Amino acid sequence: MPSASSTEVERELLRGRVAIVTGVSRQIGIARALADRLRSLGATVHATGWPAHDAQMPWGADQLMVDDTDQRDLADPSQPARLIDAVIAEHGRLDIVVAVHARSSTVDLAATTVDELDQSWAVNVRSVVLLAQRFAHHHAMQRNGEHQSTGRMIWFTSGQHLQPMPKEMPYAITKGALEAMTPTLAAALSEVGIAANCINPGPVDTGWADLATHTSVEKMFPSGRWGTPADVANLVEFLVSDKGAWIRGQVLNSEGGFRRT
């Protein structure tokens, strides 16, 4: 009997598992790459995004993605639980939550407003905690049923703990909160069988940088190139696989040796 090819084995890696990926709103974005990768490994993936935020950014909204994703504004405190509930109602289980969504905020301290701080907090931090809370609630019951696999949850910080980001004040502050909360939130999730980690992917080429920025930043990598969404997907693939179960409560800097000086 012929042995299975490596491609066939990879396609079975997450067979039968159900995943949510948030922040899927641009074809060249990290979240899209992660959703595609998890699907290629056999998972059923529910992709959600909020193109209205992209429409306010210099890069604009991706119309193809507007028509292709479950649009949810996770700044609404009711939406994280509704998202989790909807996926479990449809598929009967949930195994993986990858929270990629974020509110960008390019203002300095002088221009920072109460409203911008509140919106950045709501999207970047509160929604992740509420996703984790509802995921934990359901996974505790799921473990008592027929499904015994370890769940996975991943969220994303930025490089603010390695270098100041004074021109992105609300964004850097709230991304810092995601880093700081990782050990505590991951410990709580471990109690119900969910292994959780936080990733700092470093600068990733998703089309947001102008030519001058792109040229200067690529020289700061030993390999002479930016990180790509595929680089991020490689790490996520490992963390959500059975081989990644031993890694919990970590902030993982996966920056390709990015040099800030």
N, C-alpha and C positions, 0 to 999 in steps of 0.2 A: 504494500500500500504506500503510495508516494506521500512524503512528508509535506506539511503545509508550507507555503512560501512565507518569507518574512512579512510581505505585504498583507497576506491573509491573516497572519497572527496579529499584526498591528490593528487590523480592522476589527478584531475580536476583543481588543484590550479593554474597552469600556462597553461591550455589548450588554444590553439590558439595563444600563444605567441612564438616569435622566438628569440633565444639567440645565441650569439657568446661566446665561451670560448677559450681563447688563452693559449698557454703553455702546451697543451695536448700532451705530448711526452713520458710519462712513466706510466705504468699501476698502480704503487703505488704512483703516484704523486697527489698533491692537485688538479690540473686542471682536471685530469681524474675523480676524485671523484665528482667534481662540475658538470662536464658535465653529468655524470651518474645521479646525484641527480636531476638536472633540467629536464632531460628526464623522470625520474620517476614521476615528478610532472606534466607531460603533455606537456612540452615545446618541440618545435622543436629546436634541438641544432646543430650548426655548430662548430665542433671542429677543431682547427688549432694548429700546433706546429712546432718546428724546431729541429728535432732529431740530426742534424749535430752539434749543440752545446753540447748536451749530450754526443756525441761520443768523445768530447774533454775533458770531465770531468772524474773523477775517477770512477763514477758509470756506465759510458758507455751508449750507445744508446739502447733503447728497440725495438728490431726488429719488434715485433708484432705491436707496435704503429707506427713504420715507415710506415707500410703497411696500417694503418687504419686512418690516419689523413690527413687533407689538410696541406701540408708542405709549410710554408711561412716564409721567413726571414724578420722579422719586423724591422731589422736594415736598410733595404732598405726603404727610405722615401716614395716611391711610394706604398708600400704594404698595409699600414693601410687603405688608402682610397679605394684601389682595393678590399680589403677584405670586407669592409662594402658594397661597391657597388655590389659585387658579390652575397652576401647573400640577399640583398634587391631585386636584379634582379631575383633571384630564388624563393623567398618566398613572395615578395610583401610588406614586412614590416620587421622591426627590433625593438625589445622591450628591450632587455637586452644585455649588453656587460660586460663580466667579464674578465679583463685583468690580467692573472696570470703569463704570460711569464716573464722571467728575464734572464739577463746575469750574471752568477756567476763569481767572480773575486777574487781569493785568493792571492793577493799580498799586501805587505806593502808599506809605503810611498817611501822608497828607490827604490823599484822595479817598482813603478808605471810609466807607459809610456804615452806619448801623445796619442798613438794609443789605448791603453787600456781605457783611460779616454773617448776618443771619441766613442769607440764601446759601452762602458757601458752606456754612455749618450744616444746614438742612440736607443739602445734596451730598457733600463729601463725607460727612461723619454720621449724622443721625440716621440716614437711610441705611447705611451699612449695619449699624447696630440693630435697627429694626428688622432688617433682612435676617441677621443672625438669630435674633430672638424668635422669629416665627419658624425659621428653619429648625432650630433646636427643639421647639415645641413639637413639631411634626416628627422629627427624627427620633425623639424619645419614644413616641408611640410606634413608629416604624420598626424600631429595634425590638420592641416587645411582640411584634407580629412575625411575619415570615421572612422579612428582609433583614439580614444581619450584617451587611457590608458596612465598613467604616465610611462615613460621609466625608466630604471635603468642602472647605470654604477658603477662598482666596480673595484678598483685597489688595489695593495698590496705593503705595505712597510715592513720593517723589524724592529728589535728592536734597531736600531742604535740611536734612540732618548731617549732610556732608559739606554743604556750602550754602551760605545765606542767599535768600531770594527776595531782596527788599522791594523789587519792582512788581512782585506778585504776592502782596501781603496776605490778603484773605485766603488765597489758594495755598500758600506755603504754611500758614498757621493751621489750617484744617487738615492738610496732608500730614503735617507733623502730628496731629492728634491721632490719625490712623496708625502711624508708626508706634506712638506711645501706648495705645490701647491694645496692641497686639498680644502681649503676654497674658493680660487679664482676660480679654475676650476669648482667646484661644483656650485658656484653661477652663472657662465655663463651657465652651463647646465640646471639649474633650470629655466632659462628664456625661454627655449624651452620645458619644461615639462619633464626633466630627473632628477631624484633624484640620486645623486652620493655620494659615500663614499669610504674611504680607510680603509683597514683592516691590522693590524699587528697580524698575527696568532701565534706569538711566535715560539719556537722550535717545529717542526712537524716531526714526524717519517716517512720519505719517503725513507729510505734506504741509506742516504748519510753518516751517522755517523759510524765511526769504533766502535768496541766493547767498548773500554775504554771511548770514548766520550759518547756513548749511556748510559753506566752505570753511569757515573758521572752526566750527565745532568738529568737523570730521578729522581735522589735524590733531585733535585732542585724544583720539583713539589710537592705540598701538597698531591696530590693523588698518588704519587709514579710512575707515568707513563707519557710518552711523550704525546703531543697533537697528534691527528690523522687527516688525511684528512676528516674523517667524522665529527669531531668537527668543522672544518672550514666550511664544507657544511651546518651544522646546522645554522650557523650565516648567510651565504649567502642565504639560503632558506628564512629566515625571512626578510632579506633586500629586496629581489626581490619580495616578496609577497605583497599583498595589505596592510597587517598589518605593513609593514616596510616603508611605503611611508612618514611617518612623520620625519624620520631620514635622514638628509641631511648635507653634508659638514663636516662629522665627521671622525676623525682618531680613529678607534675602536681597542683598545688593548684587544684581546681575547686570553689570554695566560694561562688560567687555574691556575692563582695564581703563575706563575713562579717566583722563588726567585733567584735573581742574586748574593746575598751575603749570 
